[in-house]
């Protein structure tokens, strides 16, 4: 094929360009939540981070609330995708409970959890944000449960197993949020390992109870 015969790259449609612009703005919003917190996340900062003009940002999202509410859904999608992707990186081995707890720890590391925590706290006094977060959390939690089911596929059908995962996440999130005021990743990990000792006790007792009923 000669150079003149080479196919020309297809031009993006207006819809594609608009979708890409929205994604850039939403990703930039998440970045700003991590770097500046909710209070410091302003529309000019988001536009600058996304590399777009203020006019382009206002065209897609007329206010900070519009922008952040849309970012909540975008963030939930990224959290769910991460849960499904990360589960393939954990080696189950002979101890599925330990593998599940290790998975939860890894899943809550990094900027996505920090951005989520910022929105949880902001939602305490902002009913619009609270409502948006309330809608997406079941979607994310279901993705986490589906991922954990890889380690204990038979047990995740039981309510006790699902409750265990929620309890583990509650403990882990509390540890990580408390660690925000004096960031020390090793201390947070120590506290999580200590919590895991108690969580494993709960899991072992529940498994024994199930075995006795079978």
C-alpha positions in Angstrom: 0.0 0.0 0.0 1.4 3.4 -1.0 1.4 6.4 1.3 -1.4 7.9 -0.8 -3.5 4.7 -0.2 -3.1 4.8 3.6 -6.5 5.1 5.3 -7.1 8.5 6.8 -7.7 8.6 10.5 -11.4 9.0 11.3 -12.3 12.3 12.8 -14.0 12.2 16.1 -17.6 13.1 16.2 -18.9 16.0 18.3 -20.5 13.4 20.6 -17.1 11.7 21.1 -15.3 15.0 21.7 -18.0 16.0 24.2 -17.8 12.7 26.1 -14.0 12.9 26.2 -14.2 16.5 27.6 -16.6 15.4 30.3 -14.3 12.5 31.3 -11.3 14.9 31.5 -13.3 17.2 33.7 -14.5 14.4 36.0 -11.1 12.9 36.3 -9.7 16.3 37.1 -12.4 16.7 39.8 -11.3 13.5 41.5 -7.7 14.6 41.3 -8.6 18.0 43.0 -10.6 16.2 45.7 -7.5 14.3 46.6 -5.1 17.2 46.4 -7.2 20.1 47.8 -10.1 18.4 49.6 -13.7 19.1 48.9 -13.6 22.7 50.1 -10.6 23.4 48.0 -12.0 21.8 44.8 -13.1 24.8 42.8 -14.3 24.9 39.2 -11.4 27.1 38.1 -9.0 24.5 39.6 -10.8 21.7 37.9 -10.7 23.4 34.5 -7.0 24.1 34.9 -6.3 20.5 35.9 -8.3 19.2 33.0 -6.5 21.6 30.6 -9.7 23.2 29.4 -11.1 26.8 29.4 -13.5 27.9 32.1 -16.1 28.4 29.3 -15.8 24.8 28.2 -16.1 23.6 31.9 -19.2 25.8 32.4 -20.7 24.5 29.1 -20.6 20.9 30.5 -21.2 21.6 34.2 -22.8 24.9 35.2 -21.8 24.8 38.9 -19.5 23.1 41.3 -22.5 21.0 42.6 -23.3 19.8 39.1 -19.7 18.9 38.5 -19.2 17.0 41.8 -22.5 15.1 41.6 -21.4 13.9 38.1 -18.0 13.1 39.5 -19.6 10.9 42.2 -21.1 8.6 39.6 -17.8 8.6 37.6 -15.9 7.8 40.8 -18.2 5.0 41.7 -17.6 3.4 38.2 -13.9 3.7 38.7 -14.1 2.1 42.2 -16.2 -0.8 40.9 -13.9 -1.4 38.0 -10.9 -1.3 40.3 -12.5 -3.9 42.6 -13.0 -6.3 39.7 -9.5 -5.7 38.4 -7.7 -6.0 41.7 -9.3 -9.4 42.6 -7.2 -11.0 39.8 -4.0 -9.8 41.5 -4.6 -11.5 44.8 -3.3 -15.0 45.3 -6.0 -17.0 47.2 -3.8 -19.9 48.4 -5.1 -22.1 51.2 -6.5 -19.3 53.4 -9.4 -17.5 51.6 -10.2 -15.3 54.6 -6.7 -14.0 54.7 -6.8 -13.4 50.9 -10.1 -11.6 51.2 -8.8 -9.3 54.0 -5.6 -8.6 52.0 -7.8 -7.8 49.0 -9.8 -5.3 51.0 -6.7 -3.6 52.2 -5.3 -3.1 48.7 -8.6 -2.0 47.4 -8.7 0.9 49.9 -5.3 2.2 49.1 -4.7 5.2 46.8 -6.5 8.2 45.5 -10.0 6.7 44.8 -10.6 6.0 48.5 -9.3 9.5 49.5 -11.7 11.2 47.1 -14.5 9.0 48.3 -13.8 9.8 51.9 -13.8 13.5 51.1 -17.3 13.2 49.6 -18.6 11.1 52.5 -17.6 13.9 54.9 -18.9 16.6 52.6 -22.2 14.8 52.4 -22.7 15.1 56.1 -23.8 18.7 55.7 -24.8 18.7 52.0 -28.0 16.8 51.3 -27.4 16.9 47.5 -24.1 15.2 47.8 -25.4 12.8 50.4 -28.2 11.7 48.1 -25.9 11.2 45.2 -23.5 9.1 47.3 -26.4 7.1 48.7 -27.4 6.1 45.2 -24.0 4.8 44.1 -22.7 3.1 47.2 -24.8 -0.1 46.8 -23.4 -0.4 43.2 -19.8 -0.2 44.5 -20.5 -2.5 47.5 -22.0 -5.1 45.1 -18.9 -5.0 43.0 -16.7 -5.6 46.1 -18.9 -8.5 47.2 -18.7 -10.0 43.7 -14.9 -9.7 43.9 -14.7 -11.2 47.4 -16.9 -14.1 46.1 -13.9 -15.3 44.1 -12.2 -16.2 47.4 -15.1 -17.9 49.1 -17.7 -18.6 46.3 -19.9 -20.8 48.3 -20.0 -18.7 51.4 -20.9 -15.4 49.8 -24.5 -16.6 49.3 -24.9 -16.5 53.1 -25.9 -13.3 54.8 -23.3 -13.9 57.5 -20.5 -13.8 54.9 -21.8 -10.6 53.4 -22.1 -9.0 56.8 -18.5 -10.0 57.6 -17.3 -8.1 54.5 -19.2 -5.0 55.5 -17.9 -5.2 59.0 -14.3 -5.6 57.7 -14.8 -2.6 55.4 -16.2 -0.5 58.2 -13.2 -1.3 60.4 -10.7 -0.6 57.6 -12.3 2.6 56.5 -12.4 3.9 60.1 -8.7 3.1 60.5 -7.8 4.9 57.2 -9.9 8.0 57.9 -8.4 8.3 61.4 -5.0 8.1 59.8 -5.6 11.2 57.6 -4.7 13.5 60.5 -1.2 12.0 60.9 -0.4 10.1 57.8 1.6 7.0 58.7 0.9 4.1 56.3 2.8 1.6 58.4 0.9 2.5 61.6 -2.4 2.2 59.7 -1.3 -1.2 58.4 -0.4 -2.3 61.9 -3.8 -1.3 63.1 -5.4 -3.2 60.2 -3.4 -6.3 61.0 -4.5 -6.1 64.6 -8.1 -5.7 63.5 -7.7 -8.7 61.2 -6.9 -10.9 64.2 -10.3 -10.1 65.6 -12.0 -10.4 62.2 -10.5 -13.8 61.6 -11.9 -14.9 64.9 -15.3 -13.8 63.8 -14.9 -15.6 60.5 -13.7 -18.8 62.1 -16.6 -18.8 64.5 -19.1 -18.2 61.7 -17.6 -21.0 59.6 -17.8 -23.5 62.5 -21.4 -22.6 63.1 -22.1 -23.2 59.4 -20.3 -26.5 59.5 -22.4 -27.6 62.5 -25.6 -26.9 60.6 -24.6 -28.7 57.4 
